[in-house]
Amino acid sequence: MKFQYKFVLGAVLSGLLLSGCSSTDTDASGEGSMNDDGFSTYTEPKDSSSSSEFDTAEEMANLQTVFYFDFDQASLSMDTRRALDAQINRLKNTTGPIRLEGHADERGTREYNIALGERRAQAVAEYMAINGIPRYRIETVSYGEERPVAFGQSESSYAKNRRVELK
């Protein structure tokens, strides 16, 4: 099983590396070379004036990592989709695992809320997978109503607890 996982991971990473090298434009912004295995390598330029989508750690920190849902719903709103798109663009450049934690407000039974939190986490996972994040990187878990961030019995408290957190 470990060998199969390592083989699949190696194949995926090799494919990503090769697909990212489709352009042969040679400008002075970096250096390219071939290693002994026949794979091309690229060294980023030392100049920090490159224009990436996330130029600063502050911009990355401002990305939304909590996605909210309507009462008794597991469907993604347009605002949630836009926020997820920004996260997906960032996560495509990483290789680590992604944990999605589904939550619900206190209304309903404990069992129902666990299932609802799972449906919410799965909805986010499915959207991420459709948009280019490999499914094997995504782990989902549901806490139902067990880990509220807002206490009280007001609609605003309930709304803050109907969420999926990206970890």
Helices and strands as residue ranges (DSSP letters): H 2-19, E 31-34, E 40-43, H 57-61, E 66-68, H 78-91, E 98-103, H 110-130, G 135-137, E 138-144, H 155-161, E 163-166
